[in-house]
Each structure stands twice: as C-alpha cells, then as structure tokens.
Amino acid sequence: MFVYAIGHGVAIGAMYEHFQHSLKTISYYVNRVIKAIALLRFTYIVLPSGTDPLHPRICDDDQFYPYFKDAIGAIDGTYIPAHVLKDRQARYRNRKNVISQNVMGVCGFNLIFHYVSVGFEGAAADMMVLRRAIDVGGFTVPQGKYYLVDSRYGNAAQFLAPYRGERYHILEYQNHGNAAYKNMRDKFNHRHAQIRNCVERCFDVLKNRFQTLREDNCYPFRVQVLIVLACCVVHNFI
C-alpha cells in the first residue's frame, strides 16, 4: 500500500477501491509504514567520511581532475507541493506562487543522498535552510572537502559557488565549444555547472520515481514531511 501510494501519488480514498480494505485500515498501515521508513534515514541517508575514494566522475575526467578533487557532491533546494492550512499558506508560497515545502538535498556524484532537510516553508531562502542544517540539523562536511553550490548560497571553505557576473547554467553553454569561453571564470563556471548538475539529476530521478512528490496531497503536513524523507530513503536503498 505504501509503495502504491508514493509511486502513483494516490490518495487514501482512491486506494479503497484498489485494495478493497476500509479507509481506516489503509490509513493506519500506510501511516505506520511512512513513519517506519522515515526512521531508516539514519541508516540509508548518511554523511560521507573524509576517506571515501574519489568518484570516477571526477578522477576519470581531466576536465575536472585535479581541479575538483576535493569535491564530494552538490547541494540544491527543490520545491515539493504542500497542503497547509489557509492561515499558513503565505509562508509556504514560493517564488513561483505555489504552496510548497522547501527541501534541501545534499547528494554525491553517484546520485545518492548524503543529507536531506525537509519541512521548511516555500518562502524560506535556500541559504537559511543550509544554515539551519549546519547549526541544528547535524549536517557536517569532512575536513578538507567541499560541496558544490549555486550562487544562491555563499562561498565558504566547505561550499564552492560559481563566479558571479558570468553565465552559469548548462543551457547557456549549449552549442558552444571551448573557443567560445569569454575568460577563465566563464570556463570555470561551465565545469562547475557540469558536475554540480548531479544534485538536479538526483531530484529529477526522485520525483520521477515517486509521483506523490509532484502532486499536492491531503495528508497532515507533518506526514507530508515524513513522506519526503521516506521517498529519499527508498531512493537510496534501490
């Protein structure tokens, strides 16, 4: 029932016809499994150590090695549709005018989540979500390593952002060869965007696997938060 619910984005009421069980029974077991799977995040969503081997995405490509040899992944935020009470909707309305929760994902180059922060309002700034993860959420970066971030995050010893004032997104570089680079900063931004793209691909895979993350649902918000965690756990497991 749980897999059916998250994979197809099906509401409890619609599952009544499919499984031929009472709404009470379906709701009880789906909620129990959601909570149980979410608890497995401590087993399946784990921070890397500083001794993990360098990923082939970096070490096997001279465009990235040795320049990004200490990069261990990337960070980005994504919006997951949310259902909240009317008096809370303003805080959860994102810059696209959609009611959502702001989810921060930290992933490796193998498209596996290292850390996930869930439940923030859609209006929350990405940098604020990252700061909270560091201050109270247990998110740490191994000494001497760093994650790639986009310009919405600040540059720091453990977070490497692109140069401001230069083009950055991969689409801006399409159909242009190396000769088209304006300067070294432009070239750096292209390389940075190419490998930071892993976190965007990771979110794409996650949302394609679990339709429930692409649609609004009527679960209580605390359960909606657990659903995101549970989906990330299953994503890492498979």
VOBA-1610 file (N, C-alpha, C; in pm, whole numbers, padded with zeros to 5 digits, always signed):
BEGIN
Met+00082-00121+00000Met+00000+00000+00000Met+00086+00126+00000Phe+00191+00124+00082Phe+00280+00240+00091Phe+00347+00268-00043Val+00402+00165-00104Val+00471+00181-00233Val+00372+00229-00339Tyr+00252+00175-00337Tyr+00150+00218-00433Tyr+00116+00365-00412Ala+00107+00406-00287Ala+00069+00545-00256Ala+00175+00643-00302Ile+00303+00615-00272Ile+00408+00712-00307Ile+00446+00703-00455Gly+00435+00583-00511Gly+00473+00566-00651Gly+00374+00627-00748His+00246+00624-00711His+00142+00672-00801His+00076+00801-00752Gly+00114+00847-00634Gly+00054+00970-00582Gly-00094+00955-00556Val-00134+00837-00510Val-00277+00806-00493Val-00320+00841-00351Ala-00433+00907-00339Ala-00487+00942-00208Ala-00545+00817-00140Ile-00556+00826-00008Ile-00609+00714+00069Ile-00748+00673+00019Gly-00831+00772-00011Gly-00966+00742-00057Gly-00969+00661-00185Ala-00879+00693-00277Ala-00874+00621-00405Ala-00820+00480-00387Met-00739+00459-00284Met-00682+00326-00260Met-00787+00228-00208Tyr-00897+00281-00158Tyr-01005+00196-00108Tyr-01053+00099-00215Glu-01073+00149-00337Glu-01121+00065-00446Glu-01016-00036-00489His-00890+00005-00489His-00783-00082-00539His-00756-00199-00445Phe-00751-00172-00315Phe-00712-00276-00219Phe-00830-00343-00149Gln-00950-00286-00166Gln-01070-00344-00106Gln-01057-00361+00046His-01001-00259+00109His-00995-00254+00255His-01056-00122+00299Ser-01093-00114+00424Ser-01155+00008+00474Ser-01054+00123+00474Leu-01106+00246+00466Leu-01020+00363+00468Leu-00939+00369+00598Lys-01000+00326+00707Lys-00932+00328+00836Lys-00811+00234+00835Thr-00830+00115+00780Thr-00721+00017+00774Thr-00608+00067+00684Ile-00645+00117+00567Ile-00544+00166+00472Ile-00466+00282+00533Ser-00537+00377+00592Ser-00473+00493+00652Ser-00379+00452+00765Tyr-00423+00358+00847Tyr-00342+00313+00961Tyr-00210+00254+00915Tyr-00216+00162+00819Tyr-00094+00093+00778Tyr-00003+00180+00690Val-00062+00261+00605Val+00021+00350+00523Val+00098+00447+00612Asn+00031+00503+00711Asn+00097+00597+00801Asn+00204+00529+00886Arg+00179+00407+00929Arg+00280+00335+01007Arg+00404+00308+00925Val+00384+00268+00800Val+00499+00239+00714Val+00575+00366+00679Ile+00503+00476+00654Ile+00570+00604+00626Ile+00663+00639+00742Lys+00613+00630+00864Lys+00694+00664+00982Lys+00813+00570+00997Ala+00790+00441+00974Ala+00897+00343+00989Ala+01007+00364+00885Ile+00968+00387+00760Ile+01067+00410+00654Ile+01143+00539+00678Ala+01073+00643+00723Ala+01140+00771+00751Ala+01246+00755+00859Leu+01222+00670+00957Leu+01320+00646+01063Leu+01448+00581+01010Leu+01437+00513+00897Leu+01554+00447+00838Leu+01650+00546+00774Arg+01615+00674+00777Arg+01708+00774+00720Arg+01843+00771+00790Phe+01846+00734+00916Phe+01972+00730+00989Phe+02060+00614+00942Thr+02000+00520+00871Thr+02074+00405+00818Thr+02110+00425+00672Tyr+02020+00482+00594Tyr+02039+00488+00449Tyr+02075+00627+00395Ile+02057+00731+00475Ile+02099+00865+00432Ile+02210+00908+00528Val+02333+00887+00487Val+02446+00908+00578Val+02548+01002+00516Leu+02612+01079+00601Leu+02716+01171+00557Leu+02842+01095+00520Pro+02914+01139+00418Pro+03037+01071+00378Pro+03151+01097+00476Ser+03248+01009+00474Ser+03369+01031+00554Ser+03473+01099+00467Gly+03574+01151+00529Gly+03680+01217+00454Gly+03772+01122+00383Thr+03752+00991+00405Thr+03841+00890+00346Thr+03776+00813+00231Asp+03653+00850+00195Asp+03587+00782+00083Asp+03667+00803-00045Pro+03677+00701-00131Pro+03754+00716-00256Pro+03692+00821-00348Leu+03776+00882-00429Leu+03730+00983-00523Leu+03640+00919-00628His+03528+00983-00657His+03432+00927-00752His+03489+00934-00894Pro+03464+00830-00976Pro+03514+00830-01115Pro+03471+00951-01197Arg+03357+01009-01163Arg+03311+01129-01234Arg+03417+01238-01230Ile+03494+01243-01122Ile+03599+01342-01107Ile+03734+01288-01153Cys+03775+01175-01096Cys+03912+01127-01118Cys+03936+01075-01259Asp+03831+01036-01331Asp+03848+00981-01465Asp+03830+01084-01576Asp+03817+01210-01540Asp+03795+01314-01641Asp+03889+01430-01615Asp+03981+01455-01709Asp+04080+01561-01687Asp+04020+01701-01698Gln+03891+01710-01732Gln+03824+01840-01724Gln+03799+01879-01579Phe+03789+01777-01493Phe+03755+01801-01353Phe+03869+01769-01256Tyr+03956+01678-01294Tyr+04067+01640-01206Tyr+04197+01703-01256Pro+04275+01763-01167Pro+04264+01767-01020Pro+04189+01887-00965Tyr+04126+01965-01053Tyr+04069+02093-01011Tyr+03958+02078-00907Phe+03880+01970-00917Phe+03770+01948-00823Phe+03792+01821-00740Lys+03917+01789-00714Lys+03950+01662-00647Lys+03895+01653-00504Asp+03867+01766-00442Asp+03815+01764-00305Asp+03663+01781-00298Ala+03599+01788-00414Ala+03452+01797-00417Ala+03392+01659-00389Ile+03290+01654-00306Ile+03228+01525-00273Ile+03080+01520-00312Gly+03032+01624-00378Gly+02893+01624-00421Gly+02841+01765-00439Ala+02710+01780-00432Ala+02648+01911-00457Ala+02524+01928-00370Ile+02486+02054-00353Ile+02371+02091-00271Ile+02276+02177-00354Asp+02148+02153-00336Asp+02049+02239-00401Asp+01917+02225-00327Gly+01826+02316-00355Gly+01693+02308-00298Gly+01591+02278-00406Thr+01481+02220-00367Thr+01372+02195-00460Thr+01240+02217-00388Tyr+01136+02242-00464Tyr+01004+02263-00406Tyr+00919+02137-00422Ile+00858+02096-00312Ile+00765+01984-00313Ile+00626+02039-00279Pro+00525+02016-00365Pro+00391+02068-00337Pro+00344+02031-00196Ala+00280+02126-00130Ala+00237+02104+00008Ala+00091+02145+00026His+00027+02080+00120His-00110+02115+00158His-00106+02165+00301Val-00134+02294+00321Val-00130+02353+00455Val-00257+02434+00479Leu-00283+02464+00605Leu-00400+02544+00640Leu-00390+02683+00578Lys-00506+02742+00553Lys-00510+02870+00482Lys-00430+02979+00553Asp-00432+02981+00687Asp-00362+03087+00758Asp-00210+03070+00756Arg-00161+02958+00702Arg-00017+02935+00692Arg+00033+02940+00548Gln-00059+02960+00455Gln-00021+02948+00314Gln+00076+03054+00267Ala+00069+03174+00322Ala+00159+03282+00278Ala+00305+03243+00297Arg+00335+03178+00409Arg+00474+03138+00437Arg+00521+03025+00347Tyr+00426+02945+00300Tyr+00463+02830+00218Tyr+00451+02858+00069Arg+00420+02981+00034Arg+00408+03017-00108Arg+00547+03053-00161Asn+00597+02978-00258Asn+00732+03001-00307Asn+00735+03110-00414Arg+00854+03134-00469Arg+00868+03244-00565Arg+00793+03218-00695Lys+00748+03094-00716Lys+00666+03061-00832Lys+00517+03067-00798Asn+00487+03117-00678Asn+00349+03134-00631Asn+00277+03001-00608Val+00354+02898-00573Val+00299+02765-00547Val+00318+02732-00399Ile+00215+02676-00336Ile+00226+02633-00196Ile+00315+02509-00192Ser+00424+02518-00118Ser+00521+02408-00120Ser+00607+02409+00006Gln+00676+02299+00026Gln+00783+02296+00125Gln+00916+02304+00051Asn+01011+02371+00112Asn+01145+02386+00055Asn+01232+02272+00108Val+01277+02186+00020Val+01357+02070+00058Val+01500+02088+00009Met+01595+02077+00099Met+01736+02086+00060Met+01794+01945+00050Gly+01854+01916-00064Gly+01917+01787-00085Gly+02068+01801-00099Val+02140+01712-00035Val+02286+01704-00047Val+02316+01567-00105Cys+02376+01561-00222Cys+02397+01430-00284Cys+02538+01417-00338Gly+02580+01292-00355Gly+02710+01263-00413Gly+02699+01252-00564Phe+02812+01231-00628Phe+02814+01220-00774Phe+02750+01090-00823Asn+02723+00998-00730Asn+02654+00874-00764Asn+02502+00887-00750Leu+02453+01009-00730Leu+02310+01040-00718Leu+02246+00976-00595Ile+02325+00962-00489Ile+02277+00913-00361Ile+02275+01029-00263Phe+02166+01040-00188Phe+02155+01149-00092Phe+02248+01127+00027His+02323+01231+00062His+02405+01231+00183His+02329+01291+00300Tyr+02238+01381+00268Tyr+02164+01453+00373Tyr+02041+01516+00307Val+01932+01522+00382Val+01810+01585+00333Val+01749+01668+00445Ser+01713+01792+00414Ser+01646+01879+00509Ser+01506+01907+00456Val+01404+01878+00535Val+01266+01886+00487Val+01182+01975+00578Gly+01065+02014+00526Gly+00966+02082+00608Gly+00974+02232+00614Phe+01072+02293+00547Phe+01081+02439+00551Phe+00976+02502+00461Glu+00935+02623+00497Glu+00836+02695+00418Glu+00889+02722+00277Gly+00798+02724+00181Gly+00837+02751+00044Gly+00901+02887+00026Ala+00867+02982+00114Ala+00924+03117+00105Ala+01062+03126+00169Ala+01108+03020+00235Ala+01238+03023+00303Ala+01352+03033+00203Ala+01451+03114+00234Ala+01569+03128+00148Ala+01656+03003+00159Asp+01714+02963+00047Asp+01797+02842+00045Asp+01913+02851+00144Met+01976+02968+00154Met+02089+02984+00244Met+02047+02968+00389Met+01927+03011+00423Met+01876+02995+00558Met+01856+02847+00591Val+01805+02772+00494Val+01784+02629+00514Val+01918+02560+00538Leu+02020+02598+00462Leu+02153+02540+00480Leu+02210+02575+00618Arg+02195+02700+00659Arg+02247+02741+00790Arg+02182+02662+00903Arg+02050+02642+00892Arg+01979+02565+00995Arg+02028+02420+00998Ala+02055+02366+00880Ala+02105+02228+00875Ala+02239+02217+00946Ile+02323+02318+00930Ile+02454+02318+00995Ile+02443+02344+01144Asp+02359+02442+01181Asp+02350+02484+01321Asp+02280+02382+01410Val+02169+02327+01363Val+02090+02239+01449Val+02052+02106+01384Gly+02084+02089+01257Gly+02040+01969+01186Gly+02143+01859+01174Gly+02262+01880+01229Gly+02363+01776+01226Gly+02437+01761+01095Phe+02422+01857+01005Phe+02492+01849+00876Phe+02636+01897+00891Thr+02730+01814+00852Thr+02872+01848+00858Thr+02940+01807+00728Val+03054+01869+00702Val+03134+01838+00583Val+03271+01792+00631Pro+03322+01681+00578Pro+03454+01633+00621Pro+03562+01739+00601Gln+03658+01740+00691Gln+03768+01835+00683Gln+03841+01824+00548Gly+03863+01938+00484Gly+03935+01940+00357Gly+03850+01909+00236Lys+03721+01883+00256Lys+03630+01853+00145Lys+03528+01966+00129Tyr+03456+01965+00019Tyr+03353+02067-00001Tyr+03245+02016-00096Tyr+03131+02085-00089Tyr+03020+02059-00180Tyr+03007+02176-00278Leu+02962+02146-00398Leu+02936+02248-00499Leu+02796+02305-00477Val+02784+02436-00485Val+02656+02504-00466Val+02638+02607-00576Asp+02515+02654-00594Asp+02495+02761-00692Asp+02505+02897-00624Ser+02480+03002-00699Ser+02505+03137-00648Ser+02409+03180-00538Arg+02303+03103-00513Arg+02212+03139-00404Arg+02272+03110-00268Tyr+02378+03032-00267Tyr+02449+03001-00144Tyr+02579+03080-00139Gly+02630+03102-00021Gly+02754+03177-00009Gly+02877+03090-00027Asn+02984+03149-00078Asn+03112+03079-00087Asn+03172+03065+00051Ala+03223+02948+00082Ala+03289+02924+00210Ala+03389+02811+00190Ala+03465+02782+00294Ala+03567+02678+00283Ala+03506+02543+00243Gln+03383+02518+00285Gln+03320+02388+00260Gln+03214+02392+00151Phe+03194+02509+00089Phe+03093+02524-00015Phe+03150+02611-00126Leu+03154+02556-00247Leu+03214+02626-00360Leu+03105+02669-00458Ala+03087+02799-00473Ala+02988+02855-00563Ala+03055+02905-00691Pro+02979+02926-00798Pro+03037+02978-00922Pro+03067+03127-00910Tyr+03143+03177-01007Tyr+03170+03321-01013Tyr+03041+03394-01047Arg+03016+03503-00979Arg+02902+03588-01011Arg+02936+03676-01130Gly+02835+03716-01203Gly+02857+03805-01316Gly+02895+03735-01445Glu+02906+03603-01441Glu+02936+03523-01560Glu+02818+03429-01585Arg+02805+03380-01708Arg+02700+03282-01734Arg+02731+03156-01654Tyr+02626+03079-01627Tyr+02649+02962-01542Tyr+02572+02838-01587His+02445+02850-01613His+02363+02731-01637His+02403+02660-01766Ile+02394+02528-01763Ile+02441+02445-01874Ile+02376+02485-02006Leu+02248+02520-02003Leu+02180+02559-02127Leu+02247+02678-02193Glu+02308+02764-02114Glu+02375+02882-02170Glu+02501+02845-02247Tyr+02553+02725-02222Tyr+02676+02681-02289Tyr+02650+02588-02407Gln+02526+02549-02425Gln+02496+02455-02533Gln+02534+02513-02669Asn+02583+02424-02753Asn+02623+02460-02890Asn+02743+02555-02895His+02820+02559-02784His+02941+02641-02783His+03058+02554-02742Gly+03167+02562-02814Gly+03287+02487-02780Gly+03376+02566-02686Asn+03494+02510-02653Asn+03585+02578-02563Asn+03627+02714-02615Ala+03631+02729-02748Ala+03675+02856-02806Ala+03579+02969-02773Ala+03458+02933-02731Ala+03358+03036-02703Ala+03370+03092-02562Tyr+03458+03032-02478Tyr+03472+03083-02343Tyr+03522+03227-02345Lys+03460+03312-02266Lys+03498+03453-02262Lys+03626+03475-02182Asn+03642+03396-02077Asn+03759+03409-01990Asn+03767+03285-01902Met+03864+03280-01812Met+03882+03162-01728Met+03767+03145-01628Arg+03709+03255-01585Arg+03595+03245-01494Arg+03476+03181-01564Asp+03457+03216-01689Asp+03350+03158-01770Asp+03371+03007-01785Lys+03494+02968-01810Lys+03527+02826-01825Lys+03506+02752-01694Phe+03551+02812-01583Phe+03532+02751-01452Phe+03384+02728-01424Asn+03302+02829-01452Asn+03159+02816-01426Asn+03096+02702-01505His+03144+02681-01628His+03091+02571-01709His+03125+02437-01646Arg+03251+02420-01606Arg+03293+02294-01543Arg+03216+02274-01412His+03203+02380-01337His+03130+02375-01209His+02986+02330-01233Ala+02920+02390-01332Ala+02780+02356-01361Ala+02766+02211-01406Gln+02865+02162-01481Gln+02857+02025-01532Gln+02857+01922-01420Ile+02937+01944-01317Ile+02941+01843-01210Ile+02842+01873-01097Arg+02806+02000-01079Arg+02703+02030-00979Arg+02567+01980-01024Asn+02554+01954-01152Asn+02429+01905-01209Asn+02383+01774-01147Cys+02472+01704-01076Cys+02434+01576-01015Cys+02316+01591-00919Val+02310+01702-00846Val+02201+01718-00750Val+02068+01745-00821Glu+02071+01815-00932Glu+01949+01837-01009Glu+01900+01705-01069Arg+01994+01625-01119Arg+01957+01493-01173Arg+01902+01404-01063Cys+01960+01414-00944Cys+01914+01332-00831Cys+01769+01366-00797Phe+01737+01493-00791Phe+01599+01534-00765Phe+01506+01491-00878Asp+01553+01498-01002Asp+01471+01455-01115Asp+01437+01307-01104Val+01537+01226-01071Val+01515+01081-01055Val+01416+01057-00942Leu+01435+01126-00830Leu+01347+01109-00714Leu+01202+01140-00750Lys+01179+01252-00815Lys+01042+01292-00847Lys+00980+01204-00955Asn+01062+01153-01046Asn+01009+01062-01148Asn+00971+00928-01088Arg+01044+00886-00986Arg+01013+00759-00920Arg+00887+00768-00835Phe+00868+00881-00770Phe+00760+00894-00672Phe+00667+01009-00710Gln+00558+00973-00773Gln+00464+01073-00822Gln+00407+01158-00710Thr+00402+01103-00589Thr+00346+01178-00477Thr+00423+01306-00450Leu+00551+01313-00493Leu+00632+01432-00472Leu+00605+01540-00577Arg+00526+01506-00677Arg+00495+01603-00782Arg+00354+01659-00768Glu+00280+01608-00671Glu+00140+01646-00659Glu+00105+01686-00516Asp+00006+01770-00504Asp-00047+01807-00373Asp-00120+01686-00314Asn-00116+01672-00181Asn-00194+01566-00117Asn-00255+01622+00011Cys-00344+01547+00068Cys-00420+01596+00184Cys-00375+01535+00316Tyr-00256+01476+00319Tyr-00203+01428+00445Tyr-00174+01548+00536Pro-00178+01529+00668Pro-00132+01636+00757Pro+00011+01676+00721Phe+00047+01802+00743Phe+00178+01848+00697Phe+00292+01768+00758Arg+00280+01730+00885Arg+00388+01652+00948Arg+00408+01519+00875Val+00301+01463+00819Val+00313+01339+00743Val+00372+01368+00605Gln+00336+01482+00545Gln+00394+01519+00416Gln+00546+01529+00427Val+00594+01583+00538Val+00738+01594+00561Val+00801+01455+00569Leu+00736+01364+00642Leu+00788+01228+00654Leu+00785+01154+00521Ile+00687+01184+00437Ile+00679+01120+00306Ile+00802+01153+00223Val+00845+01279+00226Val+00965+01318+00151Val+01086+01241+00202Leu+01101+01233+00333Leu+01213+01156+00390Leu+01206+01010+00349Ala+01086+00953+00357Ala+01069+00812+00322Ala+01105+00787+00176Cys+01065+00877+00087Cys+01098+00862-00055Cys+01249+00868-00077Cys+01317+00956-00004Cys+01463+00966-00017Cys+01532+00840+00034Val+01477+00783+00141Val+01532+00657+00193Val+01518+00546+00089Val+01399+00532+00032Val+01376+00428-00069Val+01464+00453-00191His+01477+00578-00231His+01565+00614-00343His+01706+00565-00319Asn+01761+00591-00201Asn+01898+00547-00170Asn+01908+00395-00163Phe+01802+00332-00112Phe+01804+00186-00096Phe+01807+00113-00230Ile+01730+00165-00327Ile+01722+00095-00455Ile+01829+00144-00553
//
